Amino acid sequence: MAENALYRPGGIPEGKRATKFASTRLLKEWSALQPWATPPIYELRLGPTPLSPSVDVLTPQVEAMLRVFNRYADLIGITDQEIQVVEAKIFPDPGAISQVEHYVTLVHSTPLLRQWPGRIVQPVILSALGDPIMAQAAAARGIRWIVYTPDWVSAYVQTRYTAKKLREALSE
């Protein structure tokens, strides 16, 4: 595995993703409020390369090319005590639980994250909307459930579902 894999610390970059995807905007705003010990890492490729060709030896160039298939959490945030593995959703999604659990298993085999030994790896699901059933299921598995609802979320939800109902009515 390439020990010097490239990454861009500093959180979510400006650009289309931060404005096009509501979950990215939510993550960006929430992340800016956190007491990180070092700038957070957005979409860090985690773990070993899951794909491999049928040859025994990979060149660093081929391995780097295959790393684009590695899984990634939305954000890795380092605090004084924890490595937080964050998955962000506007709408609570039961699949987020298994998703963040999978990412946690990959953290320990991610070379970059070895520079913070001794920190607890803490899975986090960030959601714009509360769901007591999901919160309870997450807590039972040791996952921190955070509801962060900025002012714009209400308008986003209303617009999204109003547009969906209009499309459904037009297709009838």
N, C-alpha and C positions, 0 to 999 in steps of 0.2 A: 504494500500500500504506500502511496506517496505520502511521506511524512510532512511535506511542505505544501499541502493542498492549498489553493488560493481561496481566500474568503475576504469579504468586505465588512469589517466591524463598523458599528455605528448605527445600527438599527435599520429601519426601512428607508430606502432611498426615495428621493422625490421622483415623480414621474407618473406614468399612466396607471401602474398597478395601485398606487396609493389613492388614486381618484376613481378608477374604474371598479375596483372590488371593495365592497363595503366592509368585508371582514379584514382586509388589509388596512383600510382607514381606521377601523376600530382598534386593531393591533397597534398601529402607529401612535394613535392618541394615548392609549393606555400605557404603552411602553415608555413614552416620554415622561410619565408621572412616576416611574419606578426608580428605586434607589440602587441602580446597577453599580457594581464595583468596577466594571469595565464596560465599554459600549456593547450593547447586545448585538447578536449576530442573526441576521435575517436569512432564512432559508439555507442554513448550513447543511451541506450534504453529509449524512451520518453513516457511520459504520464502514465495513469493508465493501468493496465493489460487489454487488450481488450478481452481476453477469460476468461470465468468463468464457473465453473461447475454448475450443477443445485442445489447446496447447498448454503445456505445463508452465511455461515462463511468459510473463507479460512484460513488455517493455514499459517504461514509465509513460511513454507517449500513449500507448494503447490503454493502459490503466486509467490515465487521465481522461481519455475519451469515454471510457465506459462509466466513469464516475457520474456522468450526467444522469445515469439511471438510478443513482442512490436515492434513498428516501430522504426527506427533510421535514423537520418540524417548521412551523411558521416562524418561530423565533427561539433562540437559545439566549437566555439571560443569566448572567453571572452576578450573584450577590456575594456578600461576605461569607455566607453559610451554605449557599445552594448553587446548583446548576439547574435553572428552571427550563423545562422543555415545554414550550407553549404551543398549543393548537387553538386558533381563533375561529369562532363561528358567530354569525349573526343570530341564526336560529339554532337552538339546542339540537344536537344530532347525536343519537346513541352511538353511531359509528365513531365519533370522536374519542370515546373511551378506549376502544381497541387501537385506534390510530395512535394516540399519545403513548399508550403502553408499548406499542411496537417501537416507537422512536426512543423510548427510554432504554430498551434493550440494546439499541445501537450506539448510544452515547458512550458506553464503556469501551467500545472498539473504534472510537473516532480519535485519531491521533491529536488533533488540535486541542481537544478537551482534556487531555492528560496534563496540561499545564496548570490545572486547578485540582490537584489531588485533595482528598479528604472532604470535599464538599458533597453534600447530600444531593442526589439527583431527584428533583421534584417535578413530577408531571403536573401540568396546569392546563385546564380548559378555560378559555376566556370566551364568554358569550354575552351578547348584547341583551338577551332576553332570559329571564329566569325560568327554571323548570325544576320544581322540587323533586320530582322523580329522578331526573338526571343528576341533580345535585347529590341526592342520597346514594345513587349507584356509584357515582364518582368517588364520594367520600369513603364508601365501603371498600374501594380498591386503592385508597391512598392517594387519590388524585385531587388536587386543589381545584375547586370550582369557583370561578370568579365571574360575577355579573357586573359588567360595566356598560352603562347605558347613557351615552352622550345625548345631547338635545336633538341631534339630527336623526337619530334612529327611528323615532316615531314617524317622521315624514317619510323616511326610506321604506319602512314596513308598509305604510299606507299606500305609497306610490307603487310599490312592487305588486301588492295584491289588487289594487285598483286596475292596473294595467293588465294583470293576468285575467281578471274577470272580464274586462273589455275584450280581450283576445278570444276568450271562450265564447262570449256572446256573439261575436262576429263569425265564429266558425260554425255556429249552429245553423 
